[in-house]
């Protein structure tokens, strides 16, 4: 497809204004108000070098390029050159590109030959996979898909929380109050009950915490009984987690969790010691970070057991050696901001310049309208239960409509789970938000069901086209696009055109909501076009042109939903 910014920049560069085409392209803007053109070039920067008022420069540039065939109109407003693209050619270029690329439209190869690691989800073994985990899971999966869509070789890692003192607590709790039959029947809820009881009893008897620390130390030292129980908890947990991942249609390339790096930590400790970075403090081994306005990074506790920082340092070194990553992305909540700053600074002190490529992508918290959650107190909402409830509620909504000709079970899954995912990704990831069923399952608001329904509507229109008309669309056998230059049609086309750029921007900023918001704009624009225009008209050329734009919109919506990890049903 023609890159209009590049083409316009080349035209303006011919006017010898002291900037290269590349510099001009970076300055070109897309006005928010279509009355100000399709593209705009601000001339403020040129005032100093050209020794003219920016308004005069804008007037000169406008008059010198207004006859170029690419433009319908060029005008200057104050210091801006506002450019209106030739609509017929623009629509033809965009629609032809979407039709020819199909499901590849929106993708690019900017990351070709580079490996990106995305670590996300990372639930704790033997603990509930609850609603709080949905943010890392869904945001991380979308970031993976964004980088995959921009041509990178992406490795998805589920860094399981399968190590640490909590396992000492869990093992002690199971030995004291565990029930084998109960565990087999409902592993996670049973383990949660034992874990909750441990903390209740530890408040009365602090010696339980000492027992937990001793037990974890035994686990780290490879005591057979502790290792056997730990393995069992891990296997049972993964079975539970896999059901949720299947519902979300999420896969991983590696489940190497904290335990995977246990045999790699001695080398890290030796390196820190050899480089005189580590010293003792109250029995613990620390790296002093006072010069960097941070508390010390605790490497090992006084009992010799490791901490998160140690394991994350070992993991980063392993990943660089094993994958030679371009970026190593961690999708982890904002509460861990200090933790990431600390161990990254330790890596820098160790002399690893690539620590700057280890990128923490933080996100805010999700809360429930009913209140906050606490694993220790047993107040949790299981993610699997939330997804099942979304499917059930969607089924109720769809059942009230005409359900003939649709697989209500499949549609309820696609729309219900899609609604939950979309809600997560429509919010700026850094912001906290409240989980609301009314907002999530609204078919008329800025929601997943609304976008999916728009795709189904476009599909319905195309089902009314003849095979001959569809063949003409798919072979781009259309002479011109004079019938799709109305305001609603043109605005829709411009939004479709921007999708590859939006995908690249969302990836670069680790922000799926950029794509989600753009997708809402496309859906709203399509529905305006649908209501403003009579598509299935008698005039065959007009009908085919309009159907071609409907087809381009349908393909684009489906592609964007796929990058967000959401299905695009043809019927609803």
C-alpha positions as CSV (number, residue, x, y, z in Angstrom):
1,X,0.0,0.0,0.0
2,X,1.1,3.6,-0.6
3,X,2.5,5.2,2.4
4,X,0.9,8.6,2.1
5,X,3.0,10.2,4.7
6,X,6.1,9.2,2.8
7,X,4.7,10.2,-0.6
8,X,3.6,13.6,0.8
9,X,7.0,14.1,2.5
10,X,8.7,13.5,-0.8
11,X,6.5,16.1,-2.6
12,X,7.1,18.7,0.1
13,X,10.9,18.0,0.2
14,X,11.1,19.1,-3.4
15,X,10.3,22.6,-2.3
16,X,13.8,22.9,-0.7
17,X,12.7,23.9,2.8
18,X,15.8,22.6,4.5
19,X,14.4,19.3,5.7
20,X,14.8,15.7,4.3
21,X,11.8,13.7,3.3
22,X,12.4,11.5,6.3
23,X,12.3,14.5,8.7
24,X,9.2,15.9,7.0
25,X,7.4,12.5,7.2
26,X,8.0,12.5,11.0
27,X,6.3,15.9,11.2
28,X,3.2,15.2,9.2
29,X,0.1,14.9,11.4
30,X,-3.3,13.3,11.0
31,X,-5.9,16.0,12.1
32,X,-8.5,14.9,14.5
33,X,-11.1,17.0,12.7
34,X,-11.5,15.9,9.0
35,X,-12.4,19.5,8.1
36,X,-8.6,20.2,8.5
37,X,-7.7,17.6,5.9
38,X,-6.5,14.1,5.8
39,X,-2.9,15.1,6.6
40,X,-1.4,18.3,7.9
41,X,2.1,19.7,7.9
42,X,3.0,22.2,10.6
43,X,5.5,24.9,9.6
44,X,6.6,26.3,13.0
45,X,9.9,24.5,13.0
46,X,10.9,26.2,9.7
47,X,10.5,29.8,10.9
48,X,14.0,30.1,12.3
49,X,15.9,28.5,9.4
50,X,13.9,30.1,6.6
51,X,13.6,33.5,8.4
52,X,9.9,33.8,7.6
53,X,6.7,33.7,9.7
54,X,5.3,30.1,9.8
55,X,2.0,31.4,8.3
56,X,3.9,32.7,5.2
57,X,5.9,29.4,4.9
58,X,2.6,27.4,5.0
59,X,1.0,29.6,2.3
60,X,4.1,29.1,0.1
61,X,4.2,25.4,0.5
62,X,0.5,25.0,-0.1
63,X,0.6,27.0,-3.3
64,X,3.6,25.0,-4.6
65,X,2.1,21.5,-4.1
66,X,-1.7,22.1,-4.7
67,X,-1.6,20.9,-8.3
68,X,-0.1,17.5,-7.4
69,X,-2.4,14.7,-8.6
70,X,-2.4,13.0,-5.2
71,X,-4.5,15.8,-3.7
72,X,-8.1,16.9,-4.2
73,X,-7.4,20.1,-2.3
74,X,-4.5,21.8,-0.4
75,X,-5.0,24.8,1.8
76,X,-3.2,26.6,4.5
77,X,-4.7,27.6,7.9
78,X,-2.4,29.7,10.0
79,X,0.9,27.8,10.2
80,X,-0.5,24.5,8.9
81,X,-0.6,23.0,5.4
82,X,-3.8,21.0,5.2
83,X,-4.0,18.3,2.5
84,X,-7.0,16.5,1.2
85,X,-6.2,13.2,-0.6
86,X,-7.9,12.2,-3.8
87,X,-10.7,10.1,-2.4
88,X,-11.4,7.8,-5.3
89,X,-7.7,6.7,-5.5
90,X,-7.3,6.5,-1.8
91,X,-10.3,4.1,-1.3
92,X,-9.2,2.0,-4.3
93,X,-5.7,1.6,-2.8
94,X,-6.9,0.8,0.7
95,X,-9.6,-1.7,-0.3
96,X,-7.4,-3.4,-2.8
97,X,-4.6,-3.8,-0.2
98,X,-7.0,-5.3,2.4
99,X,-8.6,-7.7,-0.2
100,X,-5.2,-8.9,-1.5
101,X,-3.6,-9.4,2.0
102,X,-6.7,-10.9,3.7
103,X,-5.9,-12.1,7.2
104,X,-2.4,-10.7,6.9
105,X,-3.6,-7.1,6.6
106,X,-2.3,-5.0,9.5
107,X,0.8,-7.0,9.9
108,X,4.4,-6.0,9.1
109,X,8.0,-7.3,9.1
110,X,9.6,-4.5,11.1
111,X,10.9,-7.0,13.7
112,X,12.2,-9.6,11.3
113,X,15.2,-11.5,12.6
114,X,14.8,-10.3,16.2
115,X,13.7,-12.4,19.2
116,X,11.3,-11.0,21.8
117,X,10.5,-12.8,25.0
118,X,7.2,-12.0,26.7
119,X,6.8,-13.3,30.2
120,X,3.1,-13.2,31.3
121,X,0.4,-14.8,33.4
122,X,2.8,-16.5,35.9
123,X,0.3,-17.8,38.5
124,X,1.5,-19.3,41.8
125,X,1.4,-23.1,42.1
126,X,-1.0,-24.4,44.7
127,X,-2.8,-21.1,44.8
128,X,-6.0,-20.0,43.0
129,X,-5.9,-18.8,39.4
130,X,-8.1,-15.9,40.3
131,X,-9.6,-12.8,38.6
132,X,-6.5,-10.7,39.5
133,X,-4.4,-12.9,37.2
134,X,-6.5,-12.0,34.2
135,X,-4.6,-8.7,33.6
136,X,-1.1,-10.2,33.2
137,X,-2.6,-13.1,31.2
138,X,-4.7,-11.2,28.7
139,X,-2.4,-8.1,28.4
140,X,0.6,-10.4,28.0
141,X,-1.0,-12.5,25.4
142,X,-2.0,-9.4,23.4
143,X,1.5,-8.0,23.6
144,X,2.8,-11.4,22.3
145,X,0.3,-11.1,19.4
146,X,1.2,-7.5,18.7
147,X,4.9,-8.4,18.4
148,X,4.1,-11.5,16.4
149,X,2.1,-9.3,14.0
150,X,5.0,-6.9,13.5
151,X,7.4,-9.7,12.4
152,X,9.3,-10.6,15.6
153,X,10.1,-14.1,16.7
154,X,8.3,-14.2,20.0
155,X,8.8,-16.6,22.9
156,X,6.0,-16.9,25.4
157,X,7.1,-17.7,28.9
158,X,4.8,-18.6,31.8
159,X,7.2,-18.0,34.7
160,X,5.3,-20.1,37.2
161,X,5.5,-19.1,40.9
162,X,6.6,-22.6,41.9
163,X,9.3,-21.8,44.5
164,X,9.7,-19.8,47.6
165,X,8.7,-19.8,51.3
166,X,5.0,-20.2,50.5
167,X,5.7,-23.8,49.5
168,X,7.1,-24.4,53.0
169,X,3.8,-23.0,54.3
170,X,1.8,-25.2,52.0
171,X,3.7,-28.4,52.8
172,X,3.4,-27.7,56.6
173,X,-0.3,-27.0,56.2
174,X,-1.0,-30.1,54.2
175,X,0.8,-32.3,56.7
176,X,-1.2,-30.8,59.5
177,X,-4.6,-30.5,58.1
178,X,-4.6,-32.1,54.6
179,X,-7.1,-34.7,53.4
180,X,-6.0,-36.9,50.5
181,X,-9.5,-37.5,49.1
182,X,-10.3,-33.9,49.3
183,X,-7.1,-32.9,47.5
184,X,-7.9,-35.3,44.6
185,X,-11.4,-34.1,44.3
186,X,-10.7,-30.3,44.2
187,X,-6.9,-29.6,44.3
188,X,-6.7,-25.8,44.3
189,X,-9.7,-25.0,46.5
190,X,-8.4,-27.6,49.0
191,X,-4.9,-26.2,49.0
192,X,-6.4,-22.7,49.3
193,X,-8.3,-23.9,52.4
194,X,-5.1,-25.3,53.9
195,X,-3.1,-22.1,53.1
196,X,-5.8,-19.9,54.7
197,X,-5.8,-22.1,57.8
198,X,-2.0,-21.8,58.0
199,X,-2.1,-18.0,58.2
200,X,-5.0,-18.1,60.7
201,X,-3.1,-20.5,63.0
202,X,0.3,-18.7,62.5
203,X,-1.2,-15.6,64.0
204,X,-1.8,-17.6,67.2
205,X,1.4,-19.7,66.9
206,X,4.3,-17.9,65.2
207,X,6.5,-21.0,65.4
208,X,4.5,-22.2,62.3
209,X,6.4,-19.6,60.2
210,X,9.7,-21.0,61.5
211,X,8.6,-24.5,60.4
212,X,7.6,-23.2,57.0
213,X,11.0,-21.6,56.5
214,X,12.8,-24.8,57.6
215,X,10.6,-26.9,55.3
216,X,11.4,-24.6,52.3
217,X,15.1,-24.9,53.1
218,X,14.7,-28.7,53.0
219,X,13.0,-28.3,49.6
220,X,15.9,-26.2,48.3
221,X,18.3,-28.8,49.6
222,X,16.4,-31.6,47.7
223,X,14.9,-33.5,50.6
224,X,12.9,-36.3,48.8
225,X,9.6,-36.0,50.8
226,X,9.4,-32.2,50.4
227,X,10.3,-32.5,46.7
228,X,7.7,-35.2,46.1
229,X,4.9,-33.1,47.7
230,X,6.1,-30.0,45.8
231,X,6.0,-31.9,42.5
232,X,2.5,-33.1,43.2
233,X,1.2,-29.6,44.0
234,X,2.7,-28.4,40.8
235,X,1.2,-31.1,38.6
236,X,-2.3,-30.7,40.1
237,X,-2.1,-26.9,39.7
238,X,-1.0,-27.1,36.0
239,X,-4.0,-29.3,35.3
240,X,-6.3,-26.7,36.8
241,X,-4.6,-23.8,35.0
242,X,-4.7,-25.5,31.6
243,X,-8.5,-25.5,31.6
244,X,-8.4,-21.7,32.0
245,X,-5.8,-21.2,29.3
246,X,-7.8,-23.4,26.9
247,X,-10.9,-21.3,27.5
248,X,-8.9,-18.1,26.7
249,X,-7.2,-19.9,23.8
250,X,-3.7,-19.0,25.2
251,X,-0.6,-21.1,24.8
252,X,3.0,-20.9,26.0
253,X,6.3,-21.9,24.6
254,X,7.8,-22.4,28.1
255,X,6.6,-23.1,31.6
256,X,10.0,-22.6,33.1
257,X,9.2,-21.1,36.5
258,X,11.2,-20.0,39.4
259,X,12.3,-23.6,40.3
260,X,13.9,-24.0,36.8
261,X,16.6,-21.5,37.9
262,X,17.4,-23.1,41.2
263,X,20.5,-24.8,39.9
264,X,21.6,-21.6,38.1
265,X,21.7,-19.4,41.2
266,X,25.0,-20.6,42.6
267,X,26.8,-19.2,39.6
268,X,25.0,-15.9,40.1
269,X,26.0,-15.8,43.8
270,X,29.6,-16.6,42.8
271,X,29.7,-13.9,40.2
272,X,28.3,-11.3,42.6
273,X,30.9,-12.3,45.2
274,X,33.8,-12.3,42.7
275,X,32.8,-8.8,41.5
276,X,32.6,-7.6,45.2
277,X,29.0,-6.6,44.8
278,X,27.6,-8.6,47.6
279,X,28.1,-8.3,51.3
280,X,26.5,-9.5,54.5
281,X,23.9,-7.6,56.5
282,X,22.3,-9.2,59.6
283,X,23.0,-12.6,58.2
284,X,21.6,-11.9,54.8
285,X,23.5,-11.3,51.6
286,X,22.7,-8.0,49.9
287,X,23.7,-5.7,47.1
288,X,23.9,-2.1,48.4
289,X,21.8,0.2,46.1
290,X,21.9,3.4,48.2
291,X,23.8,5.3,45.5
292,X,20.8,4.7,43.3
293,X,18.2,5.8,45.8
294,X,16.9,2.3,46.4
295,X,16.8,-0.1,49.3
296,X,19.4,-2.9,49.1
297,X,18.6,-5.9,46.9
298,X,18.4,-8.9,49.2
299,X,20.1,-11.8,47.4
300,X,19.8,-14.6,50.1
301,X,18.1,-14.5,53.5
302,X,19.8,-15.3,56.7
303,X,18.9,-18.9,56.5
304,X,20.5,-19.1,53.0
305,X,17.3,-19.4,51.0
306,X,16.9,-17.5,47.8
307,X,14.6,-14.6,46.9
308,X,12.7,-13.4,43.9
309,X,15.6,-11.0,42.9
310,X,18.1,-13.8,42.9
311,X,15.9,-16.0,40.7
312,X,15.1,-13.1,38.3
313,X,18.7,-12.3,37.8
314,X,19.5,-15.9,37.1
315,X,16.5,-16.1,34.7
316,X,17.6,-12.9,32.8
317,X,21.1,-14.2,32.3
318,X,19.9,-17.6,31.1
319,X,17.4,-16.0,28.7
320,X,20.1,-13.8,27.2
321,X,22.4,-16.8,26.8
322,X,19.7,-19.1,25.5
323,X,17.6,-16.8,23.3
324,X,19.8,-13.8,22.6
325,X,16.8,-11.6,23.0
326,X,16.2,-8.2,21.4
327,X,13.7,-7.5,24.2
328,X,12.9,-9.4,27.4
329,X,9.4,-8.2,28.4
330,X,7.8,-8.8,31.8
331,X,4.1,-8.2,32.1
332,X,3.8,-7.7,35.9
333,X,1.7,-5.5,38.1
334,X,2.8,-2.0,39.2
335,X,3.4,-3.3,42.8
336,X,6.6,-4.8,41.6
337,X,8.1,-1.6,40.2
338,X,10.8,-1.4,42.9
339,X,11.6,-5.1,42.6
340,X,12.3,-4.7,38.8
341,X,14.4,-1.5,39.3
342,X,16.5,-3.3,41.9
343,X,17.4,-6.4,40.1
344,X,17.9,-4.6,36.8
345,X,20.3,-2.3,38.6
346,X,22.2,-5.3,40.0
347,X,22.5,-6.6,36.4
348,X,23.9,-3.2,35.4
349,X,26.5,-3.4,38.2
350,X,27.4,-6.9,37.1
351,X,28.4,-5.3,33.7
352,X,25.5,-6.5,31.6
353,X,24.6,-3.7,29.3
354,X,21.7,-5.6,27.9
355,X,19.8,-5.1,31.2
356,X,18.2,-2.1,29.4
357,X,16.5,-4.6,27.1
358,X,14.7,-6.2,30.1
359,X,11.5,-4.2,30.1
360,X,8.9,-4.2,32.9
361,X,5.4,-3.6,31.5
362,X,3.4,-2.7,34.6
363,X,-0.4,-2.6,34.9
364,X,-3.0,-1.5,37.4
365,X,-5.2,-3.7,39.6
366,X,-8.6,-5.1,38.9
367,X,-11.1,-5.0,41.7
368,X,-14.6,-6.3,42.0
369,X,-17.8,-4.4,42.7
370,X,-18.2,-6.6,45.7
371,X,-14.8,-5.5,47.2
372,X,-11.2,-6.6,47.4
373,X,-9.7,-10.1,47.4
374,X,-7.2,-11.7,49.7
375,X,-5.6,-15.1,49.1
376,X,-4.4,-15.4,52.7
377,X,-7.9,-14.9,54.0
378,X,-9.5,-17.1,51.4
379,X,-11.5,-14.2,49.7
380,X,-10.9,-15.0,46.0
381,X,-12.8,-15.2,42.8
382,X,-11.6,-17.9,40.6
383,X,-10.9,-16.8,37.0
384,X,-12.5,-20.0,35.6
385,X,-15.7,-19.2,37.5
386,X,-15.7,-15.7,36.0
387,X,-15.3,-17.0,32.4
388,X,-18.0,-19.6,32.9
389,X,-20.3,-16.9,34.3
390,X,-19.6,-14.7,31.3
391,X,-20.6,-17.5,28.9
392,X,-23.8,-18.2,30.9
393,X,-24.8,-14.5,31.0
394,X,-24.1,-14.2,27.2
395,X,-26.2,-17.3,26.5
396,X,-29.1,-15.6,28.4
397,X,-28.8,-12.4,26.4
398,X,-28.5,-14.2,23.0
399,X,-31.3,-16.5,23.8
400,X,-33.7,-13.5,24.0
401,X,-32.9,-12.8,20.4
402,X,-33.6,-14.8,17.3
403,X,-31.1,-17.7,17.6
404,X,-32.1,-19.6,14.5
405,X,-29.2,-20.6,12.3
406,X,-26.5,-20.1,15.0
407,X,-24.6,-22.5,17.3
408,X,-25.6,-20.8,20.6
409,X,-23.1,-22.8,22.6
410,X,-20.2,-21.7,20.5
411,X,-21.3,-18.2,20.1
412,X,-21.9,-17.8,23.8
413,X,-18.3,-18.9,24.4
414,X,-16.8,-16.6,21.7
415,X,-18.8,-13.6,22.8
416,X,-18.8,-14.1,26.6
417,X,-15.0,-14.8,26.9
418,X,-14.3,-12.2,24.2
419,X,-16.2,-9.6,26.3
420,X,-14.0,-10.3,29.3
421,X,-10.8,-10.0,27.2
422,X,-12.0,-6.9,25.5
423,X,-12.8,-5.2,28.8
424,X,-9.3,-5.9,30.0
425,X,-7.7,-4.5,26.8
426,X,-9.9,-1.5,26.4
427,X,-8.6,0.2,29.5
428,X,-5.2,1.8,29.6
429,X,-3.1,-0.9,31.2
430,X,-1.6,1.3,33.9
431,X,-5.0,2.3,35.3
432,X,-6.9,0.4,38.0
433,X,-10.5,-0.5,37.1
434,X,-13.6,-2.2,38.5
435,X,-14.8,-5.4,36.9
436,X,-18.5,-4.8,36.0
437,X,-20.8,-7.3,34.3
438,X,-23.2,-4.6,33.0
439,X,-20.4,-2.8,31.2
440,X,-18.7,-6.0,29.9
441,X,-21.7,-7.6,28.3
442,X,-23.3,-4.4,26.8
443,X,-24.0,-5.0,23.1
444,X,-24.4,-1.3,22.5
445,X,-21.5,0.3,24.3
446,X,-17.8,0.4,23.6
447,X,-17.4,-3.3,24.3
448,X,-16.3,-6.6,22.8
449,X,-19.9,-7.7,22.0
450,X,-20.5,-4.5,20.1
451,X,-17.4,-5.0,18.0
452,X,-18.2,-8.6,17.4
453,X,-21.8,-7.8,16.5
454,X,-20.4,-5.3,14.0
455,X,-18.3,-8.0,12.4
456,X,-21.4,-10.3,12.3
457,X,-23.4,-7.4,10.7
458,X,-20.8,-7.0,7.9
459,X,-20.8,-10.8,7.4
460,X,-24.6,-10.7,7.1
461,X,-24.5,-8.0,4.4
462,X,-22.0,-10.0,2.4
463,X,-24.2,-13.1,2.6
464,X,-26.7,-11.2,0.5
465,X,-24.1,-10.7,-2.2
466,X,-24.1,-13.0,-5.3
467,X,-21.1,-15.2,-5.9
468,X,-20.3,-13.2,-9.0
469,X,-20.1,-10.0,-6.9
470,X,-17.9,-11.7,-4.3
471,X,-15.6,-13.0,-7.0
472,X,-15.3,-9.4,-8.4
473,X,-14.4,-8.1,-4.9
474,X,-11.8,-10.8,-4.2
475,X,-10.2,-10.3,-7.6
476,X,-10.3,-6.5,-7.2
477,X,-12.2,-6.4,-10.5
478,X,-13.6,-2.9,-9.8
479,X,-12.8,0.0,-12.1
480,X,-13.2,2.9,-9.6
481,X,-14.7,3.8,-6.3
482,X,-16.7,6.9,-7.1
483,X,-19.7,5.5,-5.1
484,X,-17.9,5.2,-1.8
485,X,-16.6,8.7,-1.3
486,X,-19.3,9.9,1.1
487,X,-18.1,11.3,4.5
488,X,-19.1,8.1,6.3
489,X,-17.5,5.8,3.7
490,X,-14.3,7.9,3.5
491,X,-13.9,8.1,7.3
492,X,-14.2,4.3,7.5
493,X,-11.6,3.9,4.8
494,X,-9.2,6.2,6.6
495,X,-9.5,4.2,9.9
496,X,-8.9,1.0,8.0
497,X,-5.8,2.5,6.3
498,X,-4.3,3.4,9.7
499,X,-4.5,-0.1,11.2
500,X,-0.9,-1.3,10.3
501,X,0.5,2.0,11.9
502,X,-1.7,1.5,15.0
503,X,-0.6,-2.1,15.4
504,X,3.1,-1.0,15.3
505,X,2.4,1.8,17.8
506,X,0.5,-0.5,20.2
507,X,3.5,-2.9,20.1
508,X,6.1,-0.2,20.5
509,X,4.2,1.2,23.6
510,X,3.2,-2.2,25.0
511,X,-0.3,-0.8,25.0
512,X,-3.1,-3.1,23.5
513,X,-5.7,-0.4,24.4
514,X,-4.3,1.7,21.5
515,X,-5.5,-1.0,19.1
516,X,-8.7,-1.7,21.0
517,X,-9.8,2.0,20.9
518,X,-9.0,2.2,17.2
519,X,-11.1,-1.0,16.7
520,X,-14.0,0.6,18.5
521,X,-13.7,3.6,16.2
522,X,-13.7,1.3,13.1
523,X,-16.9,-0.5,14.4
524,X,-18.6,2.8,15.1
525,X,-17.6,4.2,11.7
526,X,-18.8,1.1,9.9
527,X,-22.2,1.3,11.7
528,X,-22.6,4.9,10.6
529,X,-21.8,3.9,7.0
530,X,-24.3,1.0,7.3
531,X,-27.0,3.4,8.5
532,X,-26.2,6.3,6.2
533,X,-25.8,4.3,3.0
534,X,-28.1,1.9,1.1
535,X,-25.7,-0.9,0.3
536,X,-27.7,-3.5,-1.7
537,X,-28.8,-1.1,-4.4
538,X,-30.0,-1.9,-7.9
539,X,-27.0,-0.2,-9.6
540,X,-24.5,-3.1,-9.9
541,X,-21.3,-1.0,-9.9
542,X,-22.4,1.0,-6.9
543,X,-23.4,-2.2,-5.0
544,X,-20.1,-3.9,-5.7
545,X,-18.1,-0.9,-4.6
546,X,-20.0,-0.6,-1.4
547,X,-19.8,-4.4,-0.8
548,X,-16.0,-4.2,-1.3
549,X,-15.7,-1.6,1.5
550,X,-17.9,-3.8,3.7
551,X,-15.6,-6.7,2.9
552,X,-12.5,-4.6,3.8
553,X,-14.1,-3.6,7.1
554,X,-15.0,-7.2,8.0
555,X,-11.5,-8.4,7.3
556,X,-9.9,-5.6,9.2
557,X,-12.2,-6.1,12.3
558,X,-11.5,-9.8,12.3
559,X,-7.8,-9.2,12.0
560,X,-7.7,-6.7,14.9
561,X,-9.8,-8.9,17.1
562,X,-7.4,-11.8,16.4
563,X,-4.4,-9.7,17.5
564,X,-6.3,-9.0,20.7
565,X,-7.0,-12.7,21.2
566,X,-10.7,-12.5,20.5
567,X,-12.9,-14.5,18.1
568,X,-14.9,-12.9,15.3
569,X,-18.2,-14.7,14.9
570,X,-20.0,-14.4,11.5
571,X,-23.4,-14.7,13.1
572,X,-24.8,-13.4,16.4
